[in-house]
Amino acid sequence: MRRHAIIFWTVMLLAAAGLVNSLMYNWVSLIIPVALLVLVYVLYKYPPKRYRKGPKIKPSAKTAAKMAASQRRSSAASQGLPGGKRKSYPFQVIDGQKGKNDDDIPKFH
């Protein structure tokens, strides 16, 4: 484990030395990569309007009201508040034999 740390820090030290060396002798060639990185970051942080996520078509007032009511109902149901509809499922609990105190049924075969 210690050997990996020594190798890692040696590579980092050599990379830093190479960066300093290239900056001292040829700093103009570093402008293009830095400018590209800044451009990519700015486009990622503030994308153009055509790439922003959002509805393309404005919903009607009736649809917007329906969606708002649906979101309120789902948030109320997720918080455990009454008023949310529950579906009734056709399942029923079947009583098992485990844990019953019947004297005539042996526990082991």
C-alpha positions in Angstrom: 0.0 0.0 0.0 2.8 2.3 0.9 4.6 1.6 -2.5 1.5 2.8 -4.4 1.5 6.0 -2.5 5.2 6.6 -3.2 4.6 5.9 -6.9 1.5 8.2 -7.0 3.3 11.2 -5.4 6.4 10.7 -7.6 4.2 10.9 -10.7 2.4 14.0 -9.3 5.8 15.7 -8.6 7.0 14.9 -12.1 3.8 16.2 -13.6 4.0 19.4 -11.6 7.7 19.9 -12.6 6.8 19.3 -16.3 3.9 21.8 -16.0 6.2 24.5 -14.4 8.9 23.8 -17.1 6.4 24.2 -19.9 5.0 27.4 -18.4 8.4 28.9 -18.1 9.5 28.2 -21.7 6.3 28.0 -23.7 3.4 29.5 -21.8 1.5 30.6 -25.0 0.8 27.0 -26.0 -1.1 26.5 -22.7 -3.6 29.2 -23.5 -5.7 27.1 -25.9 -6.3 24.1 -23.6 -7.2 26.5 -20.7 -9.5 28.4 -22.9 -11.2 25.2 -24.0 -11.7 24.0 -20.4 -13.2 27.4 -19.5 -15.5 27.3 -22.5 -16.7 23.8 -21.7 -17.3 24.7 -18.0 -19.3 27.8 -19.0 -21.4 25.9 -21.5 -22.0 23.2 -18.9 -23.0 25.7 -16.2 -25.1 28.0 -18.4 -26.3 26.0 -21.5 -27.9 27.8 -24.5 -31.7 28.1 -24.4 -32.3 25.4 -27.0 -30.6 22.8 -24.9 -32.2 23.7 -21.6 -34.7 21.2 -20.3 -38.3 22.3 -20.0 -41.7 21.8 -21.6 -41.7 22.6 -25.3 -45.5 23.1 -25.3 -47.3 25.1 -22.7 -50.0 23.0 -21.1 -53.6 24.3 -21.0 -55.0 25.7 -17.8 -57.1 22.6 -17.2 -54.0 20.3 -17.7 -51.9 22.4 -15.4 -54.5 22.3 -12.7 -54.8 18.6 -13.0 -51.0 18.1 -12.8 -50.8 20.4 -9.8 -53.5 18.5 -8.0 -51.8 15.2 -8.8 -48.5 16.4 -7.3 -50.2 17.7 -4.2 -52.0 14.4 -3.8 -48.9 12.3 -4.3 -46.9 14.5 -1.8 -49.7 14.2 0.8 -49.8 10.4 0.3 -46.0 10.1 0.6 -46.1 12.0 3.9 -48.8 9.7 5.2 -51.5 12.4 5.4 -55.1 11.3 5.0 -56.9 12.1 1.8 -54.9 10.0 -0.6 -56.8 7.3 -2.3 -55.8 3.7 -1.6 -56.4 0.8 -3.9 -58.1 -2.2 -2.6 -56.4 -5.4 -3.6 -58.2 -8.8 -3.8 -55.7 -10.5 -1.4 -56.5 -11.9 2.0 -54.3 -13.2 4.8 -54.3 -16.9 5.3 -53.6 -18.0 8.9 -50.7 -20.4 9.1 -50.0 -23.1 11.6 -46.8 -21.8 12.9 -46.9 -20.6 16.5 -50.3 -22.2 17.3 -50.7 -24.0 20.6 -52.6 -27.1 19.4 -51.9 -30.1 21.6 -53.0 -32.7 19.1 -50.6 -31.6 16.4 -47.0 -32.7 17.0 -44.3 -30.1 16.3 -41.9 -32.6 14.7 -42.6 -35.5 12.4 
